[in-house]
């Protein structure tokens, strides 16, 4: 089992990183339109941060190796100069990993009061 996994009652639980979660969530939301460039654009729009294509495709490869994504080459398109898109689909295992990550963030965030505690202090 890889370092990103833990065991709980003999069941491997995969803990995602922030960028992995963003990538899976963006791909899931894009559905049949999920491919490298569209996922990158979705992440940039949602976070206001740019990611390199290298980081994106390295993460896609890692998530596919973990069984959280499935990729395949789509048809070549004229608007891409005859190049094919690398299409992305989130697997059931990927959906579960993203849900577990989201649930963990919600649980750990309960009771946190950043806005109330920090208002006016950071100026």
C-alpha positions as CSV (number, residue, x, y, z in Angstrom):
1,X,0.0,0.0,0.0
2,X,1.3,3.5,-0.8
3,X,2.2,6.1,1.8
4,X,-1.1,8.0,1.1
5,X,-3.2,5.2,2.4
6,X,-4.1,4.1,5.9
7,X,-5.7,1.0,7.3
8,X,-9.0,0.9,9.2
9,X,-10.4,-2.5,10.1
10,X,-8.3,-4.1,7.3
11,X,-9.8,-1.7,4.7
12,X,-7.4,0.6,2.9
13,X,-8.5,4.3,3.0
14,X,-6.9,6.6,0.6
15,X,-6.3,10.1,1.9
16,X,-6.2,12.7,-0.9
17,X,-4.1,15.8,-1.0
18,X,-5.7,19.2,-1.7
19,X,-4.8,19.3,-5.4
20,X,-5.8,15.7,-5.9
21,X,-9.2,16.6,-4.4
22,X,-9.6,19.7,-6.6
23,X,-8.7,17.7,-9.7
24,X,-11.2,14.8,-9.0
25,X,-13.9,17.3,-8.1
26,X,-13.3,19.4,-11.2
27,X,-13.3,16.3,-13.4
28,X,-16.5,15.0,-11.8
29,X,-18.3,18.3,-12.3
30,X,-17.2,18.5,-16.0
31,X,-18.5,15.0,-16.7
32,X,-18.1,14.0,-20.4
33,X,-16.2,17.3,-21.0
34,X,-13.4,16.4,-18.6
35,X,-10.0,16.5,-20.2
36,X,-6.7,18.0,-19.2
37,X,-7.2,21.6,-20.3
38,X,-10.8,21.8,-19.1
39,X,-9.9,20.5,-15.7
40,X,-7.0,22.9,-15.4
41,X,-9.3,25.8,-16.4
42,X,-12.0,24.7,-13.8
43,X,-9.4,24.5,-11.0
44,X,-8.0,28.0,-12.0
45,X,-11.5,29.5,-12.1
46,X,-12.4,28.0,-8.7
47,X,-9.2,28.7,-6.8
48,X,-7.8,31.8,-8.6
49,X,-4.5,29.9,-8.8
50,X,-2.8,28.5,-11.9
51,X,-1.4,25.1,-12.1
52,X,1.3,23.9,-14.6
53,X,0.4,21.3,-17.1
54,X,3.2,19.2,-15.7
55,X,1.7,19.2,-12.2
56,X,-1.7,18.5,-13.7
57,X,-0.7,15.5,-15.7
58,X,1.6,14.1,-13.0
59,X,-1.3,14.2,-10.6
60,X,-3.7,12.6,-13.2
61,X,-1.1,9.8,-13.7
62,X,-0.9,9.3,-9.9
63,X,-4.6,9.2,-9.5
64,X,-5.1,6.8,-12.3
65,X,-2.4,4.5,-10.8
66,X,-4.4,4.5,-7.6
67,X,-7.6,3.6,-9.5
68,X,-9.3,6.9,-8.8
69,X,-9.4,8.1,-12.4
70,X,-9.6,6.4,-15.8
71,X,-8.2,8.2,-18.8
72,X,-8.3,7.5,-22.6
73,X,-7.5,9.4,-25.7
74,X,-10.5,11.0,-27.4
75,X,-10.8,11.8,-31.0
76,X,-8.6,14.4,-32.7
77,X,-10.2,17.7,-33.2
78,X,-9.6,20.5,-35.8
79,X,-9.7,23.2,-33.1
80,X,-6.7,21.5,-31.4
81,X,-4.7,21.3,-34.6
82,X,-5.6,17.6,-35.1
83,X,-4.5,16.6,-31.6
84,X,-6.6,14.2,-29.4
85,X,-7.8,15.1,-25.9
86,X,-6.8,13.0,-23.0
87,X,-10.3,12.4,-21.5
88,X,-10.8,11.8,-17.8
89,X,-13.5,9.9,-15.9
90,X,-13.7,9.7,-12.1
91,X,-14.1,6.1,-10.9
92,X,-16.3,4.9,-8.1
93,X,-13.2,4.6,-5.9
94,X,-12.3,8.2,-6.8
95,X,-15.8,9.4,-5.9
96,X,-15.5,7.7,-2.5
97,X,-12.0,9.1,-1.9
98,X,-13.2,12.7,-2.7
99,X,-16.3,12.2,-0.5
100,X,-14.1,11.0,2.4
101,X,-11.7,14.0,2.0
102,X,-14.6,16.5,1.9
103,X,-16.3,14.9,5.0
104,X,-13.0,15.0,6.9
105,X,-12.5,18.7,6.0
106,X,-16.1,19.5,7.2
107,X,-15.6,17.5,10.4
108,X,-12.3,19.2,11.3
109,X,-13.7,22.6,10.4
110,X,-16.6,22.4,12.9
111,X,-16.2,25.0,15.6
112,X,-13.5,26.9,13.7
113,X,-14.2,30.6,13.7
114,X,-11.7,32.2,11.5
115,X,-13.9,35.1,10.5
116,X,-15.0,35.9,14.1
117,X,-11.6,35.5,15.6
118,X,-9.5,37.2,12.9
119,X,-11.8,40.1,12.0
120,X,-9.8,43.3,12.2
121,X,-6.6,41.6,13.6
122,X,-4.8,41.1,10.3
123,X,-4.9,44.7,9.1
